[in-house]
Amino acid sequence: MVFPKSEFQKASVKEADLSKGLLADMFDEIEEKKLNIHSMMLLKDGNRVFRASAYDHDEDTVENVYSVSKAFTSVAIGILSDMNLINLDDYVLFFFSKEVTEFLPGYEKLKIKHLLSMSTGQERDILFEMRPGDNVYSNFFNVPIKYEFGSVFQYHNMNTFMLSAIVTKVTGKSLNDFLNEYLYPYIGIEKPEWQQVGEVTLGASSLMLSANDMARFGLLLLNDGNWNGKQIISKEYLDKATSLQIKTVGEGLNTDTAGYGYQFWVNSFGDFRCPGKFNQLIVINKKYNLVFVTKSYEEREVLDLFTNYILKAADEGWHYVNFSLRDYIRKFKMNSKPIIESEKEKRI
């Protein structure tokens, strides 16, 4: 595995043993559908096969990656577990005994692993109900329990916020400050902006990253938590976090989802991904040592670009074709201008 210093090292499509024709077909589909993708990057063995950015964007443009943030929260929990400062079977209520004096019966059995796997069984997600002055922890432990803990998947952002709050309770630091000590410097990410609620990082969303940052994080995940010889987070934790912990049947999810791990989505086609709203994506494929990253403002499916083209390009392998992928990347940037300008008008 090759690890970047200031920039990722380059690899040609031939060196990466990928079908150039299928990659070109991918860019044709993006053009045909007018998909609003801001940036893309593909790594093979840690080398950059291509990067492509839309008009007024590049691979260092920082944007909200929405629920990709959850994977960073999971990694923080994993690091604390590796340090023996927490156990995934610890009871959540223990960490908030000062703030919570009354709670609904049953919550004394809620464990960290239930927060991680989105299986707290609560009647509703209260994160965005929070108001200044609320005792958010007391509110959390007084939401009616609808299902047995660990039995039903429900995608609740408040679960991730509570994980972030546990990091703060244990370390005395915000989640973002903790990761700035134990993650970001080692993999080459400058401390990003991340929304705070008081002293607690939001955790579930609002992390501001570039495509380069996402690719570096993806490479760490691909290499089982090891960065150029330094074990940042244990393979043992990541194996649990990125494997099936709970099925997501009945949640209206696409067919590329096999289930959920610990704040990671498990793919039906193998390995896992970190997705965010509007198709922010980090896709990990260990069979071919691939990391695929997208930053987008697009509600239509984008994961299909990986399954229909990149994965098939790896299956097919390289063979000679008489054109350059750079021409398709240049055309992508040129054709994106009206899409990006339209997006800017909508966001005003």
N, C-alpha and C positions, 0 to 999 in steps of 0.2 A: 504494500500500500504506500502511495506517495502522499506526503503531507505538505501543504503549501506553507510558504513563509509569508512574504507580502502578497503574493498572488499565486493562484493555482498554476501548476505547470500544464502545458498544452499537450494534447495527444491528437493525432490525426484520426479520422474515421477508420482508416486502414489499421493504424496501430491499436485502436480500440476494438477492432474486429466487428464492426457494425455495418449493416447495409445502408449505404448512402442513399440509395433510391427510396427506401422507406422513410428515412429522415426527411428527404425532400417532399415526399407525399404528405408528411405531417404538416410542413409549412404550407403546402397547397391547401390542406383542409382548414388551417387557421385563416388563410386568406379568403377561402370560399365562404366560410361561416362568419367571417368578420369577428372572430373572437377577440375580446378586449383583454389581451395578455400584456402586462407591463414588462415583465422580464422572465426569461427562462435560462436555466443552466443545466447541463448534463455532465456528470462526472463518471469516469470509468477508472477503477483502481486508484481513485484520488486525483487523476489527471482530468483536466477540463477538455471535453470533446467539443462542445460549443457553448456559446453564450449568445443570447439574442435579446435585445431590448427595444421597446417601442419608442416612438417619438417622445422626446422630452424626458426620457427615462434612461437609466443605465443600471449595471449590476450593483452599484453602490447607492442607488436611490433608496432611502429609508421610508418605509410605510408601515401602517398597522397590519400585522399578520393575523389578527383576530385569534381564532382558537388554536393556531399553531403554538400560541403562548402556553397552552396546557402541557405540552410535551416538556417545556423548560421547567415548569412547576414539578412535573413528575421526576425529572432528573435531580432537582434539588432534594426532593424527598428521598430518592435513592442514595444520594451522597450522605444525607443524615443517617440513613439506615446503615450504610457502609461504615460510618463512624461510630456505630452502636449508640447513637444518641436517641434513636427511636426504633420501634419495632412496628411492622405493618399490622400486627395484631394488637397494638396499643389501643385503649379505649379513647375516643375523641374527647369525651366529656372531661377527662382528667386534665387536659391542657387548658380548659376554660372554667375551672372551678371558682375563680375569683369573680368572673363576670356573670356566671349563670348560677342563680340560687334556686330557681324553679324550672323544671323541665317536664315534658310529657313522659309518662311511663314507657319504658322500652329503650330510651336513648342511652341508658347506661351500658347497653350492649353494642353500640355503634363503634366500629373499628376504622382505623386509617385505611385499611384495604377496601372498605366499602366506599369511602370517598374517592379513592383512586379509580375504582371500577364503575363509578356512576351507578351504584346500587344501594343508595341510602333509603329507597322506598318511600320518599316523602311525597306528600300530596301535590306540592308545587315547588318550582324554583323561585326563590325569593331574592336573588342577587340584585336584580334591577328594581326591586321594591324599596331598597335601602334609601333612607333619608337622613340628612344631617341630624346628629343627636340620637339616632337609634342605637339601642344595644343589639347590634347585629348578631351577636353570639346567642343571646337569650332568645331572640327571634328565631334563629335557626333551630334551636332545641325545643321550640314550641310549635313547629309546623307539624300538623297531623301526619302520622305514619300510615301509609296506605298498604305497603307490601313489606314482607319480611326482609331484613337486611341481607344483601347478597343474592337475592332471588330474581330481581327484575331490573333490567337496564332502563334508566331514565337519564337523559342528557341534561343535567342540572349544573349550571355555571357556579352556583353557590358552593357545590362540593369542592371545586378547585380553589375558590376563595378561602375556604376553610383549611385546605392544605397549605396555602400560602401563609395563613395566620399561624398555623402550627410551626412553620419554619421560623417565624418571628418569635413565637413563644419560646422555642428551644434555643435559638441563637442570639436573641436580642437585636437581630438585624432584619431589615426588610428582605423579602425574597430576592429582589433585584440586587441589593447590596451583598447578600450572601453569595449569589452567583457571580458577582463581580470579584469575589475572592477565590471561589473554588471552580469556576468554569470559564468565564469569558477570556481572561488573560491567557489561558493555556491554549485555546483554540483560535485566538486571534480576532476576537470580537471586542470592539470598544464598548464600554458600558452603555447600553441603549436606554432610551426613555421608556418608562413603563408606568402606567397610571397607578397612583396610590390612593387608597382609602384610609386616611389618617396615616398611621405608621405601617400599614399593611399593603403590599403590592397586590393589585387586582388579581393576578394569577391566571384567570380564565381567558383574558383577552387583552388587547391594547398594547402588547409588546411591539416596539418599533424596530424593524429589522430590514436589512437589504437582502437581495438575492445571494450575495456573497456570504453574508452571515448565516443564512439558512443552509447554504451548501456546506459550510464548515461544520455546523451542528449535525447535518446529515452524515457527513463523513465520520464524525465521532461515533454516531449510532451504528453506521455500517461496520465500523471496526471494533464493535463490542465494547465501547466506552474507553478505548485506548487511543491516545493521541501521540503518535511518534515515540512510543515506548513508555509514556506515562499513563497510568490507569486513572482516569478522571472519575469514573463511576464503574462499579463492578459489572462484569458480564452477567453475574448471577441475577442482579436486580433487573438489568435490561432484558434478559431472557424472559423474566416474568412479565415485565411491563409491556413488552411487545408481542406477547403471545396471548391466545384467547383466554380471558378470565370470565367473560360473560357473553352470552349470545344476545344479539340485538334484533331478534325476530320481531316483526310487527311494528317497527319504528319508521316504516316508509323509506328505508335506506336503499341505495342502489345495489345492484347485484355484485358489485366489486367489494362488498363488505362482508366479511365472515363473522365479525364480532368486534369486541372491545377488550383492550388490555388494561393497563394502568395509565390512562390519559393518552393512549395511542390507539389508533384504529388498525385492526388486523384485516389484511386484504384477502379476498377469495382466491386471488391468483398467486398468493405467496408473499411472505414478509409483511411489511406494515407501512403506515404513512402517518404524517402529521398534517391534517387539513385545517383550513380556516375559512371563514365566510368569504364569499366572492372568489373562491378557488385559489386561495393561498395553499401551496402544497410542498411538502417534502416527502418524496416517495423513496423507499429503501428496497433494493433488490440484491440479496446476497448471492444468488446463483451466478450473476454476472458482475457483481461488485459495482452496481449502479446507484447513483444518487441523482434524482431528477427534482428540480425545484421550479416552481412557478409562482409569480406574484401577479395578481389579476384584479380586475374589477368586472367580473363576469359571473352571471348566475347559471349559465348553461354548463353542462358537464365538460370538464377539462382533463380529468383523470384518464379519459379514453385516449388521449394523446400518448400516454405512457403504454397502456395495454395494447392499443391497436397498431402503434408504430415503433416506439422505442424498444419495447420488450420483443416484438417480432423482429426488429432489426438485429437484436442480439442473438435471437434464435437462428436467423438466416446467415449472419456473418458477412464479412466484407467481400465484395466482388467489384471488379472495375466498372465504372460508368464514366462517361465523358462529360461531366459537368462538376462545378464547384458548389459545395454547400454554402460558401460565403455569399454567393449570389442570392440565394434564397433568404439568408439572414438580412442582407441589405434591403431586399424587397419587403421583407416583414416590417422593418423599421419605417420605410417610406410609406407603405400602405396603411400603417397604423395611425398616421397623423390625424385624419378626420375622425377616427374612433376616439382617440384621446381628447381631441378638442370638444367633441360632443359630450364626453364624460365630464369634462371640466365645467361645461355649461349646466349640466344636470346637478352637479355638486354645489353650485353657487346658491 
